[in-house]
């Protein structure tokens, strides 16, 4: 997808690689154009083009996975179990520990080999008592606002005049102009672009006001921040998410407002009716705590030392149940592994399922995995972290010539409209390992039209997940895991 990372700051390594690749490609194209008039024909001077045959489709495998997956529909049952055991499972919480134990048992029950819990040190932030946001109006009345604290917010109670700005870019312009927000509560009211072609593109365009806006506002003298939720729904449910303050810089209360509350506050400010805004949070940051990535494998039959990772993150914001984010991803990868075993698939490379800790507020799991497995050969890493919507195919961060060879292999999935193979896949958890190993990364592509109606909010509950859509995602992931694990050496590179 164009924007796989839920947090802009987490995607920099992959974007850098993609951006650099694009720049080099553009430069190469430009050079070739300038030299066309003087160079001999390409056939006399250029190295032979990669002419490896297309990757063969495996219709029997797709049929077996679909029959068993749709017939048994185990993914939804796994998700029900996870949400019953640990509906609240932010890193550091008792819920996360329960989720990790559940994941270990489930991998063992599925029949995975080498099941273990790999320790990582993760941050431990707690929301505390319910937060509050309100505006005092000129007529003496109060405008109550639907709000939730952002992850990383400190505790605090402040009342101050408010100023509205259109997101991070407006803050940056104010800083560049030498402006000040001394003693103000800043309202960052950038909405997700409704004209964006991808919901992740819309999210990425506005996410900076959450991830970096509060720290910059604090630097400019603000005493508190509220942001318009990063939501595509027209409701009043606030959406949380991580914000990052500098270790040595000021930290101020930071909250997200439901979309309708943001609209009401904006209208009242524009009409000059707001005398002050009050924010109250009860959050606390505790000492880092040992948590775990949960890992299990299907051993490779020919190249067991080479690894195909199927990953998702086990933690979730406690505002909802994390059914889509990322309970769906966890059950995708677990059910994909179960289906491979149940269908008797013996992959040539090791297929490793990894449920990562602390994706939401620190990425300790992804970084810890990269450190623990630094010396291993990773052939490709695939992540599911876009929700449990209808699957559309696979995204891979590989050269277009490789994509061309892979696309025929997706044909058997056309029966469920999930045959697409596109460029640009990736994920926050697998990014550190992909960077270290120089391995391609990818992701399950799903219909994410409504994903940001639910993401990081009280809307993200079991009832929002459709059992058939969830199961189909696991089938697609299982199919591509088998295809990729059996590719010949070098098949994911060009030349």
LINWO-V916760 format. One record per backbone hydrogen bond with DSSP energy under -1.0 kcal/mol. NH is the residue of the N-H (numbers start at 0). CO is the residue of the C=O. E is the energy in kcal/mol with one decimal. If there is no record, write none. Layout:
BEGIN
NH_CO_E / NH_CO_E
END
This chain:
BEGIN
9_6_-1.8 / 10_7_-1.4 / 14_10_-2.8 / 15_11_-2.8 / 16_12_-2.0 / 17_13_-3.0 / 18_14_-3.6 / 19_15_-2.8 / 20_16_-2.5 / 21_17_-2.5 / 22_18_-2.4 / 23_19_-2.9 / 24_20_-2.5 / 25_21_-2.6 / 26_22_-2.6 / 27_23_-2.6 / 28_24_-2.6 / 29_25_-2.4 / 30_26_-2.8 / 31_27_-2.4 / 32_28_-2.0 / 33_29_-2.1 / 34_30_-1.5 / 37_34_-1.6 / 38_34_-2.3 / 43_40_-2.0 / 45_41_-2.7 / 54_404_-2.6 / 61_57_-2.3 / 62_58_-2.6 / 63_59_-2.4 / 64_60_-2.6 / 65_61_-2.5 / 66_62_-2.6 / 67_63_-2.4 / 68_64_-2.8 / 69_65_-2.5 / 70_66_-1.5 / 71_67_-2.5 / 72_68_-2.9 / 77_73_-2.1 / 78_74_-2.2 / 79_75_-2.5 / 80_76_-2.2 / 81_77_-2.6 / 82_78_-2.4 / 83_79_-1.8 / 84_80_-2.6 / 85_81_-2.9 / 92_89_-2.1 / 96_92_-1.5 / 97_93_-2.1 / 98_94_-2.3 / 99_95_-2.6 / 100_96_-2.0 / 101_97_-2.2 / 102_98_-2.6 / 103_99_-2.2 / 104_100_-2.3 / 105_101_-2.7 / 106_102_-2.4 / 107_103_-1.9 / 108_104_-2.7 / 109_105_-2.4 / 110_106_-1.3 / 111_106_-2.2 / 112_296_-3.5 / 115_294_-2.5 / 117_292_-3.2 / 119_290_-2.4 / 121_288_-3.0 / 125_283_-2.7 / 131_279_-2.3 / 133_277_-1.9 / 134_142_-2.2 / 135_275_-2.7 / 136_140_-3.0 / 137_272_-2.5 / 139_136_-2.1 / 142_134_-3.3 / 144_132_-2.4 / 147_255_-1.8 / 149_253_-2.7 / 150_240_-1.9 / 152_149_-2.2 / 155_280_-1.7 / 157_278_-2.2 / 159_276_-2.2 / 162_184_-2.1 / 164_186_-2.9 / 166_164_-1.6 / 170_166_-1.5 / 171_167_-2.7 / 172_168_-2.2 / 173_169_-2.0 / 174_170_-2.4 / 175_171_-2.6 / 176_172_-1.8 / 177_174_-1.6 / 178_173_-2.9 / 180_219_-3.2 / 182_220_-2.1 / 183_180_-2.4 / 184_160_-2.7 / 185_223_-2.5 / 186_162_-3.0 / 187_225_-2.6 / 188_164_-2.8 / 195_192_-1.4 / 201_197_-2.1 / 202_198_-2.3 / 203_199_-2.8 / 204_200_-1.8 / 205_202_-1.1 / 206_202_-1.6 / 208_205_-1.5 / 209_206_-1.4 / 210_206_-2.3 / 211_207_-2.2 / 212_207_-1.4 / 215_211_-1.9 / 216_212_-2.7 / 217_213_-2.4 / 218_214_-1.9 / 219_215_-1.5 / 220_217_-1.7 / 221_216_-2.5 / 222_183_-2.8 / 224_252_-2.3 / 225_185_-2.7 / 226_254_-2.3 / 227_187_-2.5 / 228_256_-2.1 / 230_228_-1.9 / 231_451_-1.2 / 234_232_-1.0 / 239_455_-2.4 / 242_150_-2.8 / 243_210_-2.2 / 254_224_-2.2 / 255_147_-3.1 / 256_226_-3.1 / 257_145_-2.3 / 259_234_-1.8 / 261_257_-2.6 / 262_258_-2.1 / 263_259_-2.2 / 264_260_-2.7 / 265_261_-2.4 / 266_262_-2.2 / 267_263_-2.2 / 268_264_-2.4 / 269_265_-2.5 / 270_266_-1.6 / 271_268_-1.5 / 272_267_-2.6 / 274_135_-2.9 / 275_135_-1.3 / 276_159_-2.8 / 277_133_-3.0 / 278_157_-2.7 / 279_131_-2.4 / 280_155_-3.0 / 283_125_-2.2 / 285_123_-3.2 / 288_121_-3.1 / 290_119_-3.4 / 292_117_-2.8 / 293_354_-2.4 / 294_115_-2.9 / 295_352_-1.9 / 296_112_-2.6 / 297_350_-2.5 / 300_346_-2.5 / 301_347_-1.9 / 302_347_-3.3 / 305_302_-1.9 / 306_376_-2.3 / 307_349_-3.1 / 308_379_-2.1 / 309_351_-2.9 / 310_381_-3.0 / 311_353_-1.7 / 313_355_-3.0 / 320_459_-2.2 / 322_459_-1.0 / 326_321_-2.4 / 327_322_-1.1 / 329_325_-2.5 / 330_326_-2.3 / 331_327_-2.4 / 332_328_-2.3 / 333_329_-2.1 / 334_330_-2.5 / 335_331_-2.3 / 336_332_-1.9 / 337_333_-2.3 / 338_334_-2.7 / 339_335_-2.0 / 340_336_-2.1 / 341_337_-3.0 / 342_338_-2.2 / 343_340_-1.4 / 344_339_-2.7 / 349_305_-2.0 / 350_297_-2.2 / 351_307_-2.8 / 352_295_-2.9 / 353_309_-2.3 / 354_293_-2.8 / 355_311_-3.0 / 362_357_-3.2 / 364_356_-1.4 / 366_362_-2.1 / 367_363_-2.8 / 368_364_-2.5 / 369_365_-1.9 / 370_366_-2.0 / 371_367_-2.7 / 372_368_-2.1 / 373_370_-1.1 / 375_372_-1.7 / 378_306_-2.3 / 379_306_-1.2 / 380_439_-1.9 / 381_308_-2.9 / 382_441_-1.9 / 383_310_-2.4 / 391_444_-3.3 / 392_444_-1.4 / 393_419_-2.5 / 394_442_-2.8 / 395_421_-2.6 / 396_440_-2.7 / 397_395_-1.6 / 402_398_-2.0 / 403_399_-2.4 / 404_400_-1.5 / 405_401_-2.0 / 406_402_-2.2 / 408_405_-1.6 / 409_406_-1.5 / 410_407_-1.3 / 412_409_-2.0 / 413_410_-2.3 / 415_412_-1.5 / 416_413_-1.7 / 417_412_-2.3 / 419_391_-1.4 / 421_393_-2.5 / 423_395_-1.2 / 430_426_-1.2 / 433_429_-2.6 / 434_430_-2.6 / 435_431_-2.1 / 436_432_-3.0 / 437_433_-1.5 / 438_433_-1.2 / 441_380_-2.5 / 442_394_-2.2 / 443_382_-1.7 / 444_392_-2.5 / 446_389_-2.6 / 450_447_-1.2 / 452_449_-1.6 / 453_450_-1.2 / 454_450_-2.3 / 456_453_-1.5 / 459_456_-1.6 / 460_458_-2.0 / 463_460_-1.9 / 464_461_-2.3 / 469_465_-2.4 / 470_466_-2.3 / 471_467_-2.6 / 472_468_-1.8 / 473_469_-1.5 / 474_470_-2.1 / 475_471_-2.5 / 476_472_-2.1 / 477_473_-2.5 / 478_474_-2.6 / 479_475_-2.2 / 480_476_-2.2 / 481_477_-2.1 / 482_478_-2.3 / 483_479_-2.8 / 484_480_-2.3 / 485_481_-1.1 / 486_483_-1.3 / 490_487_-1.9 / 492_489_-1.8
END
